[in-house]
């Protein structure tokens, strides 16, 4: 199996789907001129011409046009440049894209993908470092995914493009240069299905995006202390795979949820509530959440590190559910 970067994996997914289906097109800011701000669209204009387009800086227009294009039979992929700006198009997402299929009795599909680079990234500061999946969790009608590796980046993007409902595709900015194994043959990562990337028996760690790698490192470290952690990579955040999470918690009897987003109102709260609802009598300790502190992401490198969740925070949470000192 060859090794390629996260960015190259998403580029492969776009190229394969655009070759297969002429109704797929992509547009956003600086895609043609720059190849995307992180190089994730580099070379596409050379092959696909006007199916790859630069557009003015208007997130409202970008997202609104995606709905119109999807309703008329194409499969648009719209790039948000930075996920932080998705709030500008919140009405289009919440009141139009998410609701059209329901409001018209299922007569129209809404096959569109919104790509949204997110996450804390080397002093990008308060307006370019957010994890905003929590903003969209409370909107019925949207599917939310977030890959954690080059392979899941490609597999999820291909599945999202072929999906007949709107998908928000969050891609962490710090993952773009990271490399990993990706199959050469065609494959898909199913939407709505989590992956147990490390089996264990002592504690369940539910996580996603860049925190998956940190949790893998933590699990290896804790293994030397006799702690056997099971790691679940959610991959799809909405709807998340309840069955896999609950089955794991019933086995380990303990649960820690770790994400880079702010803890308050984050996905961890929904997961914790679901575990309490469906697996309360199997728990030997309360569910513990780990995430960013409830402040805007600072510019200062030291303060950025202080606000962001660190491996030590996850380890302390695991010690807590195991009733251990640390």
C-alpha positions in Angstrom: 0.0 0.0 0.0 1.5 3.4 -1.0 1.9 6.3 1.4 0.5 9.7 0.5 -0.5 12.9 2.4 -3.9 13.8 3.7 -4.1 16.6 1.2 -3.1 14.3 -1.7 -5.8 11.8 -0.6 -8.5 14.4 -0.8 -7.2 15.5 -4.2 -7.4 11.9 -5.4 -11.0 11.6 -4.2 -12.0 14.8 -6.0 -10.2 13.7 -9.2 -11.8 10.2 -9.2 -15.3 11.5 -8.5 -15.0 14.3 -11.1 -13.8 11.8 -13.7 -16.6 9.4 -12.9 -19.5 11.9 -12.7 -19.6 15.0 -14.9 -22.1 16.7 -12.6 -19.5 17.0 -9.9 -17.9 20.4 -9.7 -15.9 22.4 -7.1 -15.6 26.1 -6.4 -14.5 28.5 -3.7 -11.9 31.2 -3.0 -8.4 30.8 -4.5 -9.0 27.3 -5.8 -7.9 28.0 -9.4 -5.4 30.7 -8.7 -3.8 29.1 -5.7 -4.9 25.5 -5.7 -6.7 26.0 -2.4 -5.1 27.7 0.6 -3.6 24.4 1.7 -2.9 23.0 -1.8 -5.8 20.5 -1.6 -7.2 21.4 -5.1 -3.8 21.8 -6.9 -3.9 20.7 -10.5 -7.7 20.2 -10.7 -8.3 23.2 -13.0 -5.8 21.9 -15.6 -7.9 18.7 -16.0 -11.4 19.9 -15.4 -11.5 23.4 -16.7 -14.5 25.5 -15.7 -15.8 22.7 -13.4 -13.2 24.2 -11.0 -14.0 27.8 -10.3 -12.8 30.8 -8.2 -15.6 32.9 -6.8 -15.9 36.2 -5.0 -15.5 36.3 -1.2 -19.1 35.7 -0.1 -19.8 32.6 1.9 -23.5 33.4 1.7 -23.3 33.2 -2.1 -21.0 30.2 -2.1 -23.3 28.1 0.1 -26.6 29.4 -1.3 -25.4 28.6 -4.9 -24.6 25.0 -3.8 -28.2 24.5 -2.8 -29.4 25.8 -6.2 -26.9 23.7 -8.1 -27.9 20.6 -6.1 -31.6 21.1 -6.7 -31.0 21.4 -10.5 -29.2 18.0 -10.7 -25.5 18.6 -10.1 -23.2 17.6 -7.2 -21.4 20.8 -6.0 -18.5 20.7 -3.7 -18.1 24.1 -2.1 -15.0 25.1 -0.2 -15.3 27.4 2.9 -11.6 28.4 2.9 -11.8 28.3 6.7 -14.6 26.6 8.7 -14.8 29.7 11.0 -16.5 31.5 8.1 -19.4 29.0 7.9 -21.4 31.1 10.3 -21.8 33.8 7.5 -23.8 31.2 5.6 -25.7 29.9 8.6 -29.1 30.8 7.3 -28.5 29.0 4.0 -27.3 25.9 5.9 -29.8 25.8 8.7 -33.0 27.1 7.0 -32.5 26.1 3.4 -30.0 23.3 2.7 -30.9 21.2 5.8 -34.7 21.6 5.3 -35.4 21.6 1.6 -35.8 17.9 1.2 -38.2 17.8 4.2 -40.2 20.9 3.2 -40.8 19.5 -0.3 -41.8 16.0 0.8 -38.7 14.3 -0.4 -39.2 15.3 -4.0 -35.7 16.7 -4.4 -32.3 15.4 -3.3 -29.7 17.8 -1.9 -26.4 16.2 -3.0 -23.8 18.8 -1.9 -20.6 18.8 0.1 -19.3 21.8 2.1 -15.6 21.4 2.7 -14.5 23.3 5.8 -10.9 23.3 7.1 -11.0 23.6 10.8 -8.9 23.3 14.0 -6.1 24.9 15.9 -3.1 25.6 13.6 0.1 27.4 14.5 -1.0 30.8 15.8 -3.9 31.2 13.4 -5.6 32.9 16.3 -9.2 33.4 17.3 -10.9 33.7 13.9 -9.0 31.0 12.0 -8.5 28.2 14.6 -12.0 27.1 15.7 -13.6 23.7 15.7 -17.2 24.6 14.9 -18.9 21.3 14.5 -21.0 22.1 17.7 -22.6 25.0 15.8 -24.3 22.5 13.4 -25.1 19.6 15.7 -28.6 20.9 16.5 -29.7 21.1 12.9 -31.7 18.2 11.6 -31.0 17.3 8.0 -27.2 17.7 7.9 -24.6 15.0 7.9 -21.3 16.0 9.5 -18.0 14.0 9.0 -14.4 14.6 10.0 -11.6 12.3 8.8 -8.5 11.6 10.9 -6.1 10.1 8.4 -5.3 10.2 4.7 -7.2 7.0 4.1 -10.4 8.2 5.9 -10.0 11.6 4.2 -10.3 10.0 0.8 -12.9 7.4 1.7 -15.2 9.9 3.5 -15.0 12.5 0.8 -15.9 10.0 -1.9 -18.8 8.7 0.2 -19.9 12.3 0.9 -19.9 13.3 -2.8 -22.1 10.3 -3.7 -24.5 10.9 -0.8 -27.9 12.4 -1.8 -28.1 14.6 1.4 -26.0 17.5 2.4 -22.7 16.7 4.0 -20.4 19.1 6.0 -16.8 17.8 5.6 -14.6 19.2 8.4 -10.9 18.7 7.6 -8.3 19.6 10.2 -5.7 22.0 8.8 -2.8 20.4 10.7 -3.6 17.0 9.0 -3.0 18.1 5.4 0.8 17.4 5.4 0.6 14.2 7.4 1.2 11.0 5.5 -0.3 7.5 5.8 -1.2 4.4 3.9 -4.0 4.7 1.3 -5.2 1.8 -0.9 -4.6 2.2 -4.6 -7.9 0.5 -5.5 -11.2 2.3 -5.1 -12.7 2.3 -1.6 -15.2 4.1 0.5 -15.4 5.0 4.2 -19.1 4.5 5.1 -21.0 7.4 6.5 -22.5 7.0 10.0 -20.1 4.2 11.0 -17.3 4.6 13.7 -14.1 2.6 13.7 -12.5 0.9 16.6 -8.9 1.7 15.9 -7.5 0.1 19.0 -9.4 -2.5 21.0 -9.1 -2.5 24.8 -10.9 -3.5 28.0 -10.3 -0.9 30.7 -11.6 2.4 29.3 -13.3 3.6 26.1 -11.9 6.8 24.5 -14.3 8.3 22.0 -12.6 10.9 19.8 -12.2 12.2 16.2 -10.1 14.3 13.8 -6.6 15.2 15.0 -7.3 14.0 18.6 -7.3 10.4 17.3 -3.5 10.5 16.8 -3.0 12.0 20.3 -5.1 9.4 21.8 -3.2 6.6 20.1 0.0 7.9 21.6 -1.7 8.1 25.0 -2.9 4.5 24.7 0.6 3.3 24.0 2.0 5.2 27.0 -0.7 3.9 29.3 -0.1 0.4 28.1 3.2 0.5 30.0 1.2 1.2 33.2 -1.1 -1.8 32.6 -4.1 0.3 31.3 -5.7 -1.1 28.2 -7.6 1.7 26.4 -10.1 1.2 23.5 -10.1 4.0 21.0 -13.1 4.8 18.9 -12.7 7.1 15.9 -16.2 8.5 15.2 -15.5 9.6 11.6 -19.2 10.7 11.3 -20.2 13.1 14.0 -23.8 13.5 12.9 -25.4 11.0 13.2 -22.7 9.4 15.3 -22.5 5.6 15.7 -24.3 5.1 19.0 -24.2 1.3 18.7 -20.4 1.1 18.5 -19.9 3.5 21.4 -22.5 1.9 23.7 -21.2 -1.6 23.0 -17.7 -0.5 23.9 -18.8 1.2 27.1 -20.7 -1.9 28.2 -17.4 -3.8 27.8 -15.0 -1.3 29.5 -17.5 0.3 31.9 -15.7 3.7 31.6 -15.8 6.4 29.0 -13.7 9.5 28.1 -14.6 11.8 25.2 -11.8 13.9 23.8 -12.1 16.6 21.1 -10.3 19.8 20.2 -13.5 21.9 20.2 -14.5 23.8 23.3 -16.0 21.6 25.9 -19.1 23.8 26.6 -21.8 22.7 24.1 -19.5 20.4 22.3 -20.2 17.0 20.8 -18.7 15.5 24.0 -21.8 16.6 25.9 -24.1 14.8 23.4 -22.0 11.6 23.6 -21.9 11.7 27.4 -25.6 12.2 27.6 -26.2 9.3 25.2 -23.9 7.0 27.2 -25.8 8.0 30.4 -29.1 7.3 28.7 -28.2 4.0 27.2 -25.5 2.5 29.3 -25.9 4.0 32.8 -26.0 0.7 34.6 -22.8 -0.5 33.0 -20.8 2.6 34.1 -18.3 2.3 36.9 -17.5 6.1 36.8 -19.1 9.2 35.3 -18.3 10.0 31.7 -15.5 12.6 31.5 -15.1 15.2 28.7 -11.8 16.7 27.5 -11.7 19.7 25.1 -10.5 23.3 24.7 -11.0 25.8 27.4 -14.0 28.1 27.1 -12.1 31.1 25.6 -11.2 32.2 22.0 -8.0 30.6 20.7 -5.1 33.0 21.5 -2.4 34.1 19.1 0.4 33.6 21.6 2.0 30.1 21.2 2.1 29.5 25.0 -1.5 30.6 25.5 -2.6 28.6 22.5 -1.1 25.5 24.0 -2.7 26.3 27.4 -6.2 26.6 25.9 -6.0 23.6 23.6 -6.5 20.1 25.0 -3.2 18.3 25.7 -2.3 14.7 26.1 -1.9 15.2 29.8 -5.5 16.3 30.0 -6.7 13.1 28.5 -4.5 11.0 30.7 -5.8 12.8 33.8 -9.4 12.1 32.6 -8.5 8.4 32.2 -7.0 8.2 35.6 -10.2 9.8 37.0 -12.5 7.3 35.5 -10.2 4.5 36.7 -10.1 6.0 40.2 -6.4 6.3 40.1 -4.1 9.1 41.3 -2.1 10.9 38.7 
